[in-house]
Amino acid sequence: MSLWRQITRGLRVLTNRPAADSDVADEVQHFFDQATDALRAEGLSPEAARRAARLAVGNPAAVRAVGRANGLNRIAILIPCHRIVNKNGDLGGYGGGLRRKQYLLNLEQAAVGEAD
């Protein structure tokens, strides 16, 4: 069971909300799980993270859908959504603000440099 599924099930129990029964909800959850699992891969550059997320959902052209799933991420401390950048290298968007996104990317780059 994916980390996201475990967290959402735990939250449903805490808030007494019923689990979604529809097939559509399950498909959306599966898509979200695939996209966010790809983002958690260690050592990925922003470009590689974006590509891995698209491929993880089985459609290399699913840029907007993966971006939307990424934008819905509410546990950024566990799923590094800041790694997704635009194809041209621009930062794109980030719920925490672009300055924070750049800071996180710089922090990760420095940590990788120290590990080498």
C-alpha positions in Angstrom: 0.0 0.0 0.0 1.4 3.4 -1.0 2.3 6.0 1.6 -0.4 8.3 0.3 -3.1 5.6 0.7 -2.0 4.9 4.2 -2.2 8.5 5.1 -5.6 9.1 3.5 -7.0 6.0 5.2 -5.7 7.2 8.5 -7.3 10.6 8.0 -10.6 9.0 7.1 -10.6 7.0 10.3 -9.8 10.1 12.3 -12.5 12.2 10.7 -15.1 9.4 10.3 -15.3 9.9 6.6 -16.3 6.9 4.5 -13.9 5.5 1.9 -14.7 6.3 -1.7 -16.5 3.3 -3.3 -16.5 4.3 -7.0 -14.2 2.9 -9.6 -13.4 6.5 -10.8 -12.1 7.5 -7.3 -9.9 4.4 -7.3 -8.5 5.2 -10.7 -7.8 8.7 -9.7 -6.1 7.5 -6.5 -4.0 5.0 -8.5 -2.9 7.7 -10.9 -2.0 10.0 -8.0 -0.1 7.2 -6.3 1.9 6.5 -9.4 2.8 10.1 -10.0 3.8 10.9 -6.4 5.7 7.6 -6.0 7.9 8.6 -9.0 8.5 12.0 -7.3 9.9 10.3 -4.1 12.6 8.5 -6.0 16.0 9.4 -4.5 18.6 11.4 -6.4 16.4 12.7 -9.2 17.0 16.0 -10.9 13.9 18.1 -11.5 13.8 17.1 -15.2 14.2 13.4 -14.4 11.5 13.6 -11.7 9.1 15.2 -14.2 9.9 12.5 -16.8 9.6 9.7 -14.3 6.3 10.9 -13.0 4.9 11.0 -16.6 6.2 7.6 -17.4 4.9 6.2 -14.1 1.4 6.9 -15.1 1.9 5.2 -18.5 1.6 8.3 -20.6 4.7 10.4 -21.4 2.3 13.1 -22.7 0.4 13.4 -19.4 2.2 16.6 -18.4 -0.8 18.5 -17.2 -2.4 15.6 -15.4 0.8 14.8 -13.5 1.2 18.5 -12.7 -2.3 18.6 -11.3 -1.6 15.5 -9.2 1.6 17.1 -8.0 -0.2 20.4 -7.2 -2.7 18.5 -5.0 0.1 17.1 -2.9 -0.6 18.2 0.7 2.3 16.3 2.3 5.3 18.1 0.6 7.6 17.0 3.4 7.2 13.4 2.2 6.5 13.8 -1.5 9.0 16.4 -2.9 6.7 18.2 -5.3 9.2 21.1 -5.6 11.3 19.0 -7.9 8.9 19.5 -10.8 10.1 22.3 -13.1 9.0 23.5 -16.5 10.5 21.8 -19.6 12.4 24.9 -20.4 14.0 24.9 -16.9 11.8 27.7 -15.4 10.6 27.0 -11.9 6.9 26.9 -12.9 4.6 27.0 -9.9 4.8 26.0 -6.2 2.2 26.3 -3.5 4.9 27.5 -1.0 6.1 30.2 -3.4 8.8 30.3 -6.0 11.4 31.6 -3.6 10.9 28.6 -1.3 10.9 26.2 -4.3 14.3 27.6 -5.4 15.7 27.3 -1.9 14.6 23.7 -1.7 16.2 22.9 -5.1 19.4 24.6 -4.1 19.5 22.8 -0.8 19.1 19.4 -2.5 21.7 20.3 -5.1 24.2 21.2 -2.3 23.5 18.0 -0.4 24.1 15.9 -3.6 27.4 17.9 -4.2 28.5 17.1 -0.6 27.8 13.4 -1.1 30.0 13.1 -4.2 
